[in-house]
C-alpha cells in the first residue's frame, strides 16, 4: 500500500492524499542572483535569504550590495541580523565581529527611522548580553531596552527577536522570555498554518487537455457485408419480379422485405448504439488487462506512467468507498488505474508537464470512480445506459416480416416454379438480414462519433471544474519565507520545551543549537536556490552546560507544529572524539530508512541504496549520524541553474549543521575550555570603542566599558 498523508482538500472534498515519495520544486524566483549583479537586487535577495533562515548566504549578498554602494540603514540592520542569526556569541569569528561593529557604527541614527531604531535595540541587547555574564544585569537598562523593543515596527521587532534568539542568553533571556514566548506562540500558529502547509508540497497544476478526436472507424467487414447482402437481395428481388406469376404478389413481396429491412435498421440503430455505449463504459469503468510494461510507451513515458500510477494509487486509497478496505479497493481497480495512467501518459507526457502537476486529475479520476461504485455502475455498466424496449419491439417486428416474406414467397403457386420463387424470397430476406448489421454499423457512425464527442466534452467540462477548484485552492500556498518563519518559531519554542524537560534554566545553558533532519516518511519541496523544506522533521536540540552536552530529540509534524516521541541523551565534553560531514548510504523502505556503512557495502554490482551526506558525531563509545537533506529526492535540483553540491551547502546551513559543526569540532579539539576562551575574546572585541554607542543609558561601569574598552576600564 502507498504511504500517504490525509489533508483537507479543495472545496467539496473531505480530504486528499499526498504521497510521501518524490519532491517538488516550485518555479519561484526569490533567491536567484549572483553577488556581482545589481546591488539593489542583491539587497532584496539578501533580505529574502535572511527570512528563509539562510543567514550566512544572506550576509554574503548584503556585503556585496554594501560594497557596490548601497549604504542604507535598512541594509545595515539586516546585515547585522544576518551576522548574528542562529549564532551564540562564541560562534562569531573576528572578521564577523568587525563587520558587526561596522554595521552598528555606520547607521545614521539621526534619521530615527525604523531600521536605526532596530539597530539601537540590537546594539543594546548585545552590550547587555556580554556585560550580564560578568557585571550582572542592569535592570533599569534592560527595561529601557524592552520598552524600545516594544515600540519597534512589528516586522523589525519580529526579526530582532527571532534572529537574536541564540545570541541573547543566560539571565538576560529571562527578562525577554515572557515577551518572546508570546511572540513565538503567535507566530507558530499564524497564517492558517495547518491548512496551508500541505499546499507547499504540491506543484502548480497543469490545466486539462482535450483528447484528440479520432474519426469513427466501423468494424472490419461491415462495408463488405452491407454491399454483399444488398447485392444478393437485389438479384433475388429481380428474380422474383420476373419469375413470379403474379406481378402484384411479387411487388408486395419485395416491398414487405424492404419494409422489414427498414424496421430493423431504424430500430436496430439504438440497440447497436446502446451496445457500443456499454462496451465503452465497461472499458472506462474497469480498464483493460495489459502487460505491465505497457507496450508502445518509450522509457520516458514509462517513467511518467509509473509516477502518475503512484498518484492514482494514493488518490484511490484515500477515497475508498464504504464496504471496502483501501487494499481491496486498489485491487478491484487495478486494471482501470493502469488504463487511466496509460491514457494520461499519452495525452500529457510531452516533456513540459510533470506527473506531479496532474495531482488534481488523479484526485478527479479517483473521485469519479468512487461515485460510480456508490451508484452501482461499476458492478453493471448497463445501469448507466437507458434501456431500449421500444427498439427491441421494432427489431422483432422486422424479423417477423422477414420470416413472413420467406413463407409468402411460395404460397401463391403450386406449380413447379414455386419452389424456386420460394428460395428467391428467402434469398431476399437472407441477403437483407446479412446486410443489415453492416448497414447499421455504417449508419450509426456519425451518431456514435457525435455522442462520443459530447461525452468527451462533458468529461472535459467536469475536469476543468475540478482543475479550477484546485487552482483556487492553491492560491494561498505559503511562501518559502513563511515556511522558514514557522520552523524558526518551532525551534525556539521547542528549545524551551527541552530545557523544561531536562530541568535546566537559562543560566544553566552556556550555548545551544538545533539540528534538523527529514523524518523517514517526510515529503520534500523547495524553491530554486532555497533550502529543502519537509513535512516532518527529526529534531535534536543540543544544550551545552557546565557539566557537558544535553541532547533532546523529538519528531516534529510541521503541518501544525505538534511534536512527539521525545528522546534524551547526554555526554561529557571529553568524550567527543570528532565531528565532521561524511558520505553515507541510505536504504529507503516503505516508511523507514536505514543507514548503510559504505566501508562494508559491496563495491561492485547494483546498489540498493542512495548516496547521501550526514553529520557524524563520534564519541568514545559510539557514533551519532544525522542525515543532511533527503537525497532520495534527486529531482529537487534545478538542473539548469543548480548542482547537487550547491544544494548540499544550502541544506547544511538551513539544517543548523553548519553552526553546530563548528562548535562540536572546537569542543572536540580543545575541550570545555574553548567555550570560556571564546567568550573572553568576544567580550573584549564586542565592547571595544565604537563611534556611536547605544543610546540606552547604562550604569557607569557598563558605560565606561562601552566607551573605553575593558582594558581602559581596568
VEXVEX-731053 format. One line per 8 residues: their letters; for each residue x, y, z of C-alpha. Coordinates in Angstrom, 1 decimal. Layout:
A = X/Y/Z | ...
END
This chain:
XXXXXXXX = 0.0/0.0/0.0 | 1.3/3.5/-0.8 | 2.3/5.7/2.1 | 0.1/8.8/2.1 | -1.0/11.6/4.4 | -4.5/12.9/4.6 | -5.2/16.6/4.3 | -8.1/18.9/3.7
XXXXXXXX = -8.6/19.4/0.0 | -10.3/21.9/-2.3 | -14.0/22.8/-2.0 | -16.3/19.9/-1.9 | -13.6/17.4/-0.9 | -13.4/15.9/2.5 | -9.7/15.0/2.2 | -6.9/14.5/-0.3
XXXXXXXX = -4.0/12.1/-0.1 | -0.4/13.4/-0.6 | 2.1/10.7/-1.2 | 5.3/10.6/0.8 | 7.6/10.0/-2.2 | 9.3/12.3/-4.6 | 9.8/16.0/-4.2 | 8.5/19.3/-5.5
XXXXXXXX = 10.5/22.3/-6.8 | 8.5/25.5/-7.3 | 9.2/27.8/-10.1 | 9.6/30.9/-7.9 | 12.5/33.3/-8.3 | 13.1/34.5/-4.8 | 16.8/33.8/-4.2 | 18.3/33.6/-7.7
XXXXXXXX = 21.1/36.2/-8.0 | 24.9/36.4/-8.0 | 26.8/38.8/-5.8 | 28.3/40.6/-8.8 | 24.8/41.6/-10.2 | 22.7/44.7/-9.5 | 23.3/45.9/-5.9 | 19.7/46.8/-5.3
XXXXXXXX = 18.7/43.3/-6.3 | 21.4/41.8/-4.1 | 19.9/43.7/-1.2 | 16.5/42.3/-1.8 | 17.8/38.7/-2.3 | 19.9/39.1/0.9 | 16.8/40.1/2.9 | 14.8/37.2/1.4
XXXXXXXX = 17.6/34.8/2.3 | 17.6/36.1/5.8 | 13.9/35.5/6.1 | 14.5/32.0/4.7 | 16.8/31.3/7.6 | 19.9/31.2/5.4 | 21.8/34.0/7.2 | 25.3/33.1/6.0
XXXXXXXX = 24.3/33.3/2.4 | 22.3/36.5/3.2 | 25.3/38.2/4.7 | 27.3/37.4/1.6 | 24.7/39.2/-0.7 | 24.3/42.1/1.7 | 28.0/42.6/2.0 | 28.2/42.6/-1.8
XXXXXXXX = 25.4/45.2/-2.0 | 27.2/47.4/0.5 | 30.5/47.2/-1.4 | 28.7/48.3/-4.5 | 27.3/51.5/-3.0 | 24.1/50.6/-1.0 | 24.7/52.2/2.4 | 21.1/52.4/3.7
XXXXXXXX = 20.1/51.8/7.3 | 17.9/49.0/6.0 | 20.8/47.2/4.6 | 23.0/47.7/7.7 | 20.3/46.4/10.1 | 19.7/43.3/8.0 | 23.4/42.7/7.6 | 23.9/42.8/11.3
XXXXXXXX = 21.0/40.4/11.9 | 22.4/38.1/9.2 | 25.7/38.0/11.1 | 24.0/37.3/14.4 | 21.2/35.0/13.3 | 21.5/31.4/14.5 | 24.7/32.3/16.5 | 25.7/32.4/20.1
XXXXXXXX = 28.4/34.8/21.0 | 31.1/32.1/20.8 | 30.2/31.4/17.2 | 31.4/34.8/15.9 | 34.7/35.0/14.1 | 37.0/38.0/14.4 | 36.0/39.2/10.9 | 32.3/38.8/11.6
XXXXXXXX = 32.7/40.8/14.8 | 34.5/43.6/12.8 | 31.7/43.6/10.3 | 29.1/43.7/13.0 | 30.9/46.7/14.7 | 31.0/48.4/11.3 | 27.2/47.9/10.8 | 26.4/49.4/14.2
XXXXXXXX = 28.7/52.4/13.7 | 27.7/53.1/10.1 | 24.0/53.5/10.8 | 22.6/57.1/10.5 | 20.9/57.3/13.9 | 19.8/60.9/13.4 | 17.3/59.7/10.7 | 15.3/58.0/13.5
XXXXXXXX = 13.8/55.6/11.0 | 12.6/52.1/11.9 | 15.9/50.5/10.9 | 18.0/52.8/13.0 | 15.7/52.2/16.0 | 16.0/48.5/15.4 | 19.8/48.7/15.4 | 19.7/50.6/18.7
XXXXXXXX = 17.8/47.7/20.2 | 20.3/45.2/18.7 | 23.3/47.1/20.0 | 21.7/47.4/23.4 | 20.9/43.7/23.6 | 24.5/42.8/22.6 | 26.0/45.0/25.1 | 23.7/43.8/27.9
XXXXXXXX = 24.3/40.2/27.0 | 28.1/40.4/27.3 | 28.1/42.5/30.4 | 25.5/40.4/32.2 | 27.9/37.4/32.4 | 30.5/39.4/34.3 | 28.9/42.5/35.9 | 25.3/41.3/36.4
XXXXXXXX = 22.2/42.7/34.8 | 21.4/46.4/34.9 | 17.6/46.1/35.4 | 16.9/49.7/34.5 | 18.8/49.4/31.3 | 17.1/46.2/30.4 | 13.7/47.6/31.0 | 14.6/50.5/28.7
XXXXXXXX = 15.7/48.1/26.0 | 12.4/46.2/26.3 | 10.4/49.4/26.1 | 12.3/50.4/22.9 | 11.7/46.9/21.5 | 8.0/47.1/22.2 | 7.9/50.4/20.2 | 9.7/48.9/17.2
XXXXXXXX = 7.9/48.4/13.8 | 6.1/45.0/14.1 | 8.2/43.3/11.3 | 11.5/44.7/12.7 | 10.6/43.6/16.2 | 9.8/40.1/14.9 | 13.1/39.9/13.0 | 15.1/41.1/16.0
XXXXXXXX = 13.5/38.6/18.4 | 13.9/35.6/16.1 | 17.4/36.3/14.8 | 18.9/37.1/18.2 | 17.3/34.0/19.8 | 20.7/32.4/20.4 | 22.9/35.4/20.9 | 20.7/36.6/23.9
XXXXXXXX = 21.1/34.0/26.6 | 21.5/33.5/30.3 | 19.8/35.7/32.9 | 19.1/38.4/30.2 | 16.9/36.0/28.3 | 14.7/35.6/31.4 | 13.7/39.2/31.0 | 12.9/38.7/27.4
XXXXXXXX = 11.2/35.3/27.6 | 7.7/36.4/28.5 | 7.5/38.8/25.5 | 9.5/36.4/23.3 | 7.3/33.3/24.1 | 4.1/35.2/23.4 | 5.5/36.3/20.0 | 6.8/32.9/19.1
XXXXXXXX = 3.5/31.3/20.2 | 1.5/33.6/17.9 | 4.0/33.1/15.1 | 3.8/29.3/15.2 | 0.0/29.4/14.5 | -0.2/32.4/12.3 | -1.4/32.5/8.8 | -3.8/29.5/8.9
XXXXXXXX = -0.7/27.2/9.1 | -2.4/23.9/9.4 | -4.4/24.2/6.2 | -1.7/26.0/4.1 | 1.4/24.0/4.9 | 0.3/20.8/2.9 | -0.1/23.0/-0.2 | 3.6/23.8/-0.2
XXXXXXXX = 4.3/20.2/-1.1 | 2.0/20.3/-4.2 | 3.2/21.6/-7.5 | 1.5/24.2/-9.6 | -1.1/22.2/-11.5 | -1.2/21.8/-15.3 | -4.6/22.6/-17.0 | -6.7/19.9/-18.6
XXXXXXXX = -6.3/18.9/-22.2 | -9.0/17.8/-24.6 | -8.1/14.4/-26.1 | -7.6/14.4/-29.8 | -10.8/13.4/-31.7 | -10.4/10.4/-33.9 | -12.9/9.7/-36.7 | -15.3/6.8/-36.3
XXXXXXXX = -14.0/3.6/-37.8 | -16.7/0.9/-38.5 | -15.9/-2.7/-37.7 | -13.8/-4.6/-40.1 | -16.0/-6.2/-42.9 | -19.0/-4.0/-42.2 | -18.9/-2.4/-45.6 | -18.4/-5.8/-47.3
XXXXXXXX = -21.4/-7.3/-45.5 | -23.6/-4.4/-46.4 | -22.7/-4.4/-50.1 | -22.7/-8.2/-50.4 | -26.0/-8.7/-48.6 | -27.7/-5.9/-50.6 | -26.4/-7.3/-53.8 | -27.9/-10.8/-53.0
XXXXXXXX = -31.2/-9.2/-52.1 | -31.3/-7.1/-55.3 | -30.6/-10.1/-57.5 | -33.2/-12.2/-55.7 | -35.8/-9.4/-55.9 | -35.2/-9.2/-59.7 | -35.7/-12.9/-60.0 | -39.0/-12.8/-58.0
XXXXXXXX = -40.3/-9.9/-60.1 | -39.6/-11.7/-63.4 | -40.4/-15.3/-62.4 | -43.5/-14.9/-60.2 | -46.8/-15.4/-62.0 | -48.4/-12.5/-60.1 | -46.8/-9.2/-60.6 | -48.7/-7.7/-57.7
XXXXXXXX = -47.8/-10.5/-55.4 | -44.1/-10.2/-56.3 | -44.2/-6.5/-55.8 | -45.8/-7.0/-52.4 | -43.1/-9.5/-51.5 | -40.3/-7.0/-52.4 | -42.0/-4.1/-50.6 | -42.5/-6.2/-47.4
XXXXXXXX = -38.9/-7.3/-47.5 | -37.8/-3.6/-47.8 | -40.2/-2.6/-45.0 | -38.8/-5.3/-42.8 | -35.3/-4.1/-43.5 | -36.3/-0.5/-42.8 | -37.8/-1.6/-39.5 | -34.6/-3.5/-38.5
XXXXXXXX = -32.3/-0.6/-39.5 | -34.4/2.1/-37.8 | -34.8/0.3/-34.5 | -31.5/-1.6/-34.7 | -29.5/1.6/-34.6 | -30.5/2.5/-31.0 | -29.7/-1.1/-29.9 | -26.3/-1.0/-31.6
XXXXXXXX = -25.5/2.4/-30.1 | -26.5/1.0/-26.7 | -24.2/-2.0/-27.1 | -21.3/0.3/-28.0 | -22.1/2.6/-25.1 | -22.0/-0.4/-22.7 | -18.7/-1.7/-24.2 | -17.2/1.8/-23.9
XXXXXXXX = -18.4/2.2/-20.4 | -17.1/-1.2/-19.4 | -13.6/-0.2/-20.6 | -14.0/3.2/-19.0 | -15.0/1.8/-15.6 | -12.9/-1.4/-15.5 | -10.0/-0.8/-17.8 | -8.3/-3.4/-19.9
XXXXXXXX = -5.8/-6.0/-18.9 | -2.4/-5.2/-20.2 | 1.2/-6.1/-19.9 | 2.7/-4.2/-17.0 | 5.3/-2.6/-19.4 | 2.5/-1.0/-21.4 | 3.8/-1.8/-25.0 | 4.1/1.3/-27.1
XXXXXXXX = 5.5/3.5/-24.3 | 9.1/4.6/-24.5 | 11.3/4.8/-21.4 | 10.4/8.4/-20.7 | 6.7/7.6/-21.0 | 7.1/4.5/-18.8 | 8.6/6.7/-16.1 | 5.7/9.2/-16.4
XXXXXXXX = 3.2/6.3/-16.4 | 4.8/4.9/-13.2 | 4.7/8.2/-11.4 | 1.1/9.0/-12.3 | 0.1/5.5/-11.4 | 1.5/6.2/-8.0 | -0.5/9.4/-7.7 | -3.6/7.4/-8.7
XXXXXXXX = -2.9/4.7/-6.1 | -2.7/7.4/-3.4 | -5.9/9.1/-4.6 | -7.8/5.8/-4.8 | -6.6/4.7/-1.4 | -7.8/7.9/0.2 | -11.2/7.7/-1.5 | -12.1/4.2/-0.6
XXXXXXXX = -15.9/3.8/-0.6 | -17.9/2.1/2.2 | -17.6/-1.7/2.2 | -14.0/-1.9/1.0 | -10.7/-1.6/2.7 | -8.1/0.5/0.9 | -6.2/-2.6/-0.1 | -9.4/-4.2/-1.5
XXXXXXXX = -10.3/-1.1/-3.4 | -6.9/-0.8/-5.0 | -7.0/-4.5/-6.1 | -10.6/-4.0/-7.5 | -9.4/-1.1/-9.6 | -6.0/-2.4/-10.7 | -6.8/-2.5/-14.4 | -8.7/0.8/-14.6
XXXXXXXX = -5.8/2.6/-12.9 | -3.4/1.1/-15.4 | -5.6/2.2/-18.3 | -6.1/5.7/-16.8 | -2.3/6.1/-16.3 | -1.7/5.0/-19.9 | -4.3/7.4/-21.3 | -3.0/10.3/-19.3
XXXXXXXX = 0.6/9.5/-20.2 | -0.2/9.5/-23.9 | -2.0/12.9/-23.6 | 0.3/14.8/-21.2 | 3.8/13.3/-21.5 | 5.3/15.9/-23.8 | 8.4/16.9/-21.8 | 6.8/20.0/-20.4
XXXXXXXX = 4.4/18.5/-17.9 | 5.4/16.6/-14.8 | 3.2/13.9/-13.2 | 3.0/16.0/-10.0 | 1.3/18.7/-12.0 | -1.6/16.4/-12.5 | -2.4/15.6/-8.9 | -5.8/17.3/-9.5
XXXXXXXX = -6.5/14.9/-12.3 | -5.6/11.8/-10.2 | -8.0/13.1/-7.5 | -10.7/13.8/-10.1 | -10.5/10.3/-11.6 | -10.5/8.6/-8.1 | -13.5/10.7/-7.0 | -15.4/9.8/-10.2
XXXXXXXX = -14.6/6.1/-9.8 | -15.8/6.1/-6.2 | -19.0/7.8/-7.3 | -19.6/5.0/-9.9 | -19.2/2.5/-7.1 | -21.8/4.2/-5.0 | -24.3/4.3/-7.9 | -23.8/0.6/-8.8
XXXXXXXX = -22.5/1.5/-12.2 | -19.2/-0.2/-11.5 | -20.8/-3.6/-11.0 | -23.1/-3.4/-14.1 | -22.3/-0.8/-16.8 | -25.8/-1.4/-18.2 | -27.2/0.7/-15.3 | -25.6/3.8/-17.0
XXXXXXXX = -27.3/3.2/-20.4 | -31.1/3.6/-20.8 | -32.9/0.5/-21.9 | -34.4/0.4/-25.5 | -37.5/-1.8/-25.1 | -39.3/0.0/-28.0 | -36.4/-0.6/-30.3 | -36.4/-4.3/-29.4
XXXXXXXX = -40.1/-4.5/-30.4 | -39.3/-2.8/-33.7 | -36.5/-5.2/-34.5 | -38.7/-8.2/-33.5 | -41.4/-6.9/-35.9 | -38.9/-6.5/-38.7 | -37.6/-10.1/-38.1 | -41.1/-11.4/-38.2
XXXXXXXX = -41.7/-9.7/-41.5 | -38.6/-11.3/-42.9 | -39.9/-14.7/-41.8 | -43.2/-13.9/-43.4 | -41.5/-12.9/-46.6 | -39.9/-16.3/-46.9 | -43.3/-18.1/-46.3 | -45.2/-15.7/-48.6
XXXXXXXX = -42.8/-16.4/-51.5 | -44.1/-19.9/-52.1 | -47.9/-19.6/-51.2 | -49.5/-18.3/-54.5 | -48.5/-21.1/-56.8 | -48.5/-24.8/-56.7 | -46.6/-25.1/-60.0 | -43.0/-26.3/-60.3
XXXXXXXX = -41.7/-22.7/-60.2 | -43.0/-22.1/-56.8 | -40.0/-23.9/-55.2 | -37.6/-21.6/-57.0 | -39.5/-18.5/-56.2 | -39.7/-19.6/-52.5 | -36.0/-19.8/-52.4 | -35.6/-16.4/-54.2
XXXXXXXX = -37.8/-14.9/-51.5 | -35.8/-16.5/-48.8 | -32.7/-15.1/-50.6 | -34.2/-11.6/-50.4 | -34.8/-12.0/-46.7 | -31.4/-13.6/-46.1 | -29.5/-11.1/-48.2 | -31.1/-8.2/-46.3
XXXXXXXX = -30.5/-9.9/-43.0 | -26.9/-10.4/-43.9 | -26.5/-6.8/-45.0 | -28.3/-5.2/-42.0 | -25.5/-5.5/-39.4 | -23.1/-3.8/-41.8 | -25.7/-1.2/-42.8 | -26.5/-0.5/-39.2
XXXXXXXX = -22.7/-0.2/-38.4 | -22.3/2.3/-41.1 | -25.5/4.2/-40.3 | -24.7/4.7/-36.6 | -21.1/6.0/-37.3 | -22.0/9.8/-37.3 | -24.3/9.4/-34.3 | -21.7/7.4/-32.4
XXXXXXXX = -18.9/9.9/-33.2 | -21.2/12.8/-32.1 | -22.1/11.0/-28.9 | -18.5/10.3/-28.0 | -17.7/13.9/-28.7 | -20.5/15.0/-26.4 | -19.3/12.6/-23.7 | -15.7/13.9/-24.1
XXXXXXXX = -16.9/17.5/-23.9 | -18.8/16.7/-20.7 | -15.8/14.9/-19.2 | -13.6/17.9/-20.1 | -16.1/20.3/-18.5 | -16.0/18.3/-15.3 | -12.3/18.0/-15.3 | -11.9/21.8/-16.0
XXXXXXXX = -14.2/22.5/-13.0 | -12.0/20.3/-10.8 | -8.9/22.0/-12.0 | -10.3/25.4/-11.3 | -11.1/24.3/-7.8 | -7.6/23.2/-7.3 | -6.1/26.3/-8.8 | -8.2/28.5/-6.5
XXXXXXXX = -7.3/26.2/-3.5 | -3.6/26.6/-4.2 | -3.7/30.4/-4.4 | -2.8/30.8/-0.7 | 0.1/28.4/-0.8 | 2.7/29.7/1.7 | 5.8/31.4/0.6 | 9.2/29.8/1.4
XXXXXXXX = 9.9/32.6/3.9 | 6.6/31.8/5.7 | 7.8/28.1/6.0 | 11.1/29.4/7.4 | 9.4/31.6/10.0 | 7.2/28.8/11.2 | 10.2/26.5/11.5 | 12.2/29.1/13.4
XXXXXXXX = 9.4/29.7/15.8 | 9.0/25.9/16.3 | 12.8/25.6/17.1 | 12.6/28.5/19.5 | 9.6/27.1/21.3 | 10.9/23.5/21.4 | 14.2/24.7/22.9 | 12.3/25.9/26.0
XXXXXXXX = 10.3/22.6/26.0 | 13.7/20.8/26.0 | 15.0/22.9/28.9 | 11.9/22.3/30.9 | 12.0/18.6/30.2 | 15.7/18.4/31.2 | 15.1/20.7/34.2 | 17.5/23.4/33.0
XXXXXXXX = 17.3/27.2/33.5 | 18.6/29.8/31.1 | 21.5/30.4/33.4 | 22.5/26.7/33.2 | 22.8/26.8/29.4 | 26.1/28.2/28.1 | 25.2/27.8/24.4 | 22.7/25.9/22.3
XXXXXXXX = 21.9/25.0/18.8 | 19.3/22.8/17.0 | 19.9/20.4/14.1 | 17.0/19.2/11.9 | 16.9/16.2/9.5 | 14.0/14.9/7.4 | 11.8/12.3/9.1 | 11.7/8.9/7.4
XXXXXXXX = 8.4/9.5/5.6 | 8.7/13.2/5.0 | 7.6/14.9/1.9 | 10.0/17.5/0.4 | 9.7/20.7/-1.5 | 11.8/23.8/-2.2 | 12.3/26.9/-4.4 | 15.4/27.3/-6.6
XXXXXXXX = 18.4/28.4/-4.6 | 16.5/27.8/-1.4 | 16.6/25.1/1.3 | 14.6/21.9/1.2 | 11.5/22.1/3.4 | 10.0/18.9/4.8 | 6.5/17.9/6.0 | 8.0/16.3/9.1
XXXXXXXX = 11.4/16.6/10.9 | 13.5/14.7/13.3 | 14.8/17.5/15.6 | 17.7/17.4/18.0 | 18.4/20.3/20.4 | 21.9/20.5/21.8 | 22.3/22.3/25.1 | 25.8/23.0/26.3
XXXXXXXX = 26.1/23.2/30.1 | 28.9/23.3/32.7 | 28.8/19.6/33.0 | 28.5/18.5/29.4 | 26.1/18.4/26.4 | 22.5/17.5/26.8 | 20.6/16.4/23.7 | 16.8/16.5/23.5
XXXXXXXX = 15.1/15.0/20.4 | 11.6/15.0/19.0 | 9.7/14.2/15.9 | 8.1/17.4/14.5 | 4.9/17.3/12.4 | 5.5/20.5/10.5 | 1.8/20.8/9.4 | 0.7/22.0/12.8
XXXXXXXX = 3.9/22.2/14.8 | 3.0/19.2/17.0 | 5.8/17.1/18.4 | 6.0/13.5/19.8 | 8.4/10.7/20.6 | 10.8/12.7/22.8 | 14.3/11.3/23.4 | 17.1/12.3/25.8
XXXXXXXX = 20.8/11.9/25.7 | 23.9/13.4/27.4 | 27.7/13.1/27.2 | 30.7/14.9/28.7 | 32.9/17.2/26.7 | 35.9/14.9/27.0 | 34.2/12.0/25.2 | 33.7/13.9/22.0
XXXXXXXX = 36.2/12.5/19.5 | 35.3/14.2/16.3 | 32.6/15.9/14.3 | 32.5/16.0/10.5 | 30.4/15.7/7.4 | 30.7/12.3/5.8 | 29.3/10.4/2.8 | 26.9/7.6/3.7
XXXXXXXX = 24.5/5.3/2.0 | 20.7/5.4/2.8 | 18.4/2.5/2.0 | 14.8/3.6/1.8 | 11.9/1.3/2.6 | 8.1/1.9/2.6 | 8.2/4.1/5.7 | 11.7/3.7/7.2
XXXXXXXX = 15.2/4.3/6.1 | 18.4/2.6/7.2 | 22.0/4.0/7.2 | 24.4/1.9/5.1 | 28.1/1.8/6.1 | 29.9/2.4/2.8 | 33.0/0.6/4.0 | 31.1/-2.6/4.3
XXXXXXXX = 28.9/-2.1/1.2 | 29.7/-4.1/-1.9 | 31.8/-2.1/-4.3 | 30.5/-3.9/-7.4 | 27.1/-4.8/-8.8 | 23.8/-2.9/-8.4 | 23.3/-0.8/-5.3 | 20.1/-0.9/-3.3
XXXXXXXX = 20.9/2.3/-1.5 | 21.3/6.0/-2.3 | 24.4/8.1/-1.6 | 23.9/10.9/0.8 | 25.7/13.1/3.4 | 25.4/13.2/7.2 | 26.9/14.8/10.2 | 29.0/12.2/12.0
XXXXXXXX = 29.5/12.9/15.7 | 31.9/10.3/17.1 | 32.1/9.7/20.8 | 34.4/7.4/22.7 | 31.7/4.7/22.9 | 29.5/5.3/19.9 | 28.6/7.5/16.9 | 25.6/9.6/16.0
XXXXXXXX = 24.8/10.2/12.4 | 22.3/13.0/11.3 | 21.2/12.9/7.7 | 21.6/16.1/5.7 | 18.7/16.6/3.4 | 16.9/13.8/1.6 | 18.9/12.7/-1.4 | 16.0/10.3/-2.2
XXXXXXXX = 14.5/13.4/-3.9 | 17.1/14.0/-6.6 | 14.5/15.8/-8.7 | 14.8/18.7/-6.2 | 17.9/20.1/-8.0 | 17.1/22.6/-10.7 | 19.4/21.2/-13.3 | 19.5/24.3/-15.4
XXXXXXXX = 20.9/26.5/-12.7 | 22.0/24.4/-9.7 | 24.1/21.4/-8.9 | 23.9/18.9/-6.1 | 26.9/20.4/-4.3 | 25.2/23.8/-4.0 | 22.0/22.1/-2.7 | 24.1/20.3/-0.1
XXXXXXXX = 25.7/23.6/1.0 | 22.3/25.2/1.4 | 20.9/22.2/3.3 | 23.9/22.2/5.7 | 23.2/25.8/6.6 | 19.5/25.6/6.9 | 19.6/22.4/9.0 | 21.8/24.0/11.6
XXXXXXXX = 24.6/21.6/11.0 | 26.9/24.3/9.8 | 26.8/26.2/13.1 | 26.6/23.1/15.3 | 29.6/21.5/13.4 | 31.9/24.4/14.2 | 31.1/24.3/18.0 | 31.4/20.5/18.2
XXXXXXXX = 34.7/20.5/16.3 | 36.1/23.2/18.5 | 35.0/21.3/21.7 | 36.4/18.1/20.3 | 39.7/19.7/19.7 | 40.1/22.0/22.8 | 37.5/20.7/25.3 | 35.3/22.7/27.5
XXXXXXXX = 37.9/25.4/28.0 | 37.3/26.5/24.4 | 34.0/28.0/25.4 | 35.3/30.2/28.1 | 38.3/31.3/26.0 | 36.0/32.3/23.1 | 33.7/34.2/25.5 | 36.5/36.2/26.9
XXXXXXXX = 37.8/37.1/23.4 | 34.3/38.0/22.3 | 33.8/40.2/25.4 | 36.8/42.2/24.6 | 36.0/42.6/20.9 | 32.3/43.4/21.2 | 33.0/46.1/23.9 | 35.7/47.9/22.0
XXXXXXXX = 35.3/51.6/21.5 | 32.6/52.4/19.0 | 31.9/55.6/17.1 | 28.4/55.8/18.3 | 27.3/53.6/21.3 | 23.8/52.6/22.0 | 21.5/55.4/23.2 | 20.3/53.3/26.0
XXXXXXXX = 21.6/54.6/29.3 | 23.9/52.2/31.1 | 25.4/52.2/34.6 | 28.8/53.8/35.0 | 30.7/50.6/34.8 | 29.0/49.5/31.7 | 29.2/52.9/30.1 | 32.9/53.1/30.7
XXXXXXXX = 33.4/49.7/29.2 | 31.4/50.7/26.1 | 33.4/53.9/25.6 | 36.8/53.0/26.8 | 37.0/49.2/26.4 | 37.7/46.6/29.1 | 41.4/47.3/29.3 | 41.0/51.0/29.9
XX = 38.3/50.4/32.5 | 40.6/48.1/34.3
END
